[in-house]
């Protein structure tokens, strides 16, 4: 289950949501496979294993090194009072 899509840009919330979905699917598949093995000794299908059904998701973050919003307005005040 290779779900990587190079160049896909997600927000942080979208990425976390996607990771949760993939992780949940992997946990369900692993639990089912372990249960079947315990009951009758059957091994998971090799094609499903090769497709990545039992793998946990990987998060890859890349950054081109440039800030999207380089202009930040700041106001600095200096007050000198002489008495």
C-alpha positions as CSV (number, residue, x, y, z in Angstrom):
1,X,0.0,0.0,0.0
2,X,2.4,2.7,-1.2
3,X,0.5,5.9,-0.7
4,X,3.3,8.3,-1.2
5,X,2.6,11.1,-3.7
6,X,5.8,13.0,-4.4
7,X,5.1,16.7,-4.6
8,X,1.9,16.6,-2.7
9,X,1.5,19.5,-0.3
10,X,-0.6,19.0,2.7
11,X,-1.3,21.3,5.6
12,X,0.0,20.0,9.0
13,X,-3.6,19.0,10.0
14,X,-4.1,17.2,6.7
15,X,-0.8,15.3,7.1
16,X,-1.7,14.2,10.6
17,X,-5.1,13.1,9.6
18,X,-3.7,11.1,6.7
19,X,-1.1,9.5,9.0
20,X,-3.9,8.6,11.5
21,X,-5.9,6.9,8.7
22,X,-2.9,4.9,7.4
23,X,-1.7,3.9,10.9
24,X,-5.2,2.8,11.8
25,X,-5.5,0.6,8.7
26,X,-2.1,-0.9,9.4
27,X,-3.1,-1.7,13.0
28,X,-6.4,-3.3,11.9
29,X,-4.6,-5.4,9.3
30,X,-1.9,-6.6,11.7
31,X,-4.4,-7.5,14.4
32,X,-6.5,-9.5,11.9
33,X,-3.4,-11.3,10.6
34,X,-2.2,-12.1,14.1
35,X,-5.6,-13.3,15.1
36,X,-5.8,-15.6,12.1
37,X,-2.3,-16.9,12.8
38,X,-3.3,-17.7,16.4
39,X,-6.5,-19.5,15.4
40,X,-5.2,-21.6,12.5
41,X,-1.6,-20.8,11.9
42,X,-2.3,-19.2,8.6
43,X,0.2,-16.6,7.3
44,X,-0.7,-13.3,5.7
45,X,-1.0,-13.3,2.0
46,X,2.4,-12.5,0.4
47,X,0.9,-10.1,-2.1
48,X,-0.7,-8.1,0.7
49,X,2.5,-7.9,2.6
50,X,4.4,-6.8,-0.6
51,X,1.7,-4.1,-1.1
52,X,2.6,-2.7,2.3
53,X,-0.6,-3.5,4.1
54,X,1.2,-4.2,7.3
55,X,3.5,-1.2,7.2
56,X,3.2,1.9,9.4
57,X,3.1,5.2,7.6
58,X,6.2,7.3,7.0
59,X,6.2,11.1,7.2
60,X,8.6,12.8,5.0
61,X,9.0,16.6,5.3
62,X,10.9,18.7,2.9
63,X,11.6,22.4,2.9
64,X,13.3,24.5,0.2
65,X,14.8,26.8,2.8
66,X,12.8,29.9,1.9
67,X,10.2,31.4,4.1
68,X,6.8,32.0,2.5
69,X,6.2,35.2,4.4
70,X,9.5,37.1,4.8
71,X,8.0,40.5,5.6
72,X,7.0,40.9,9.2
73,X,6.1,44.3,10.4
74,X,7.6,45.2,13.7
75,X,7.5,48.4,15.6
76,X,10.2,49.4,17.9
77,X,9.9,52.4,20.0
78,X,12.6,54.3,21.9
79,X,11.7,57.1,24.2
80,X,14.4,59.2,25.7
81,X,13.2,61.7,28.3
82,X,15.7,64.2,29.7
83,X,14.7,66.1,32.8
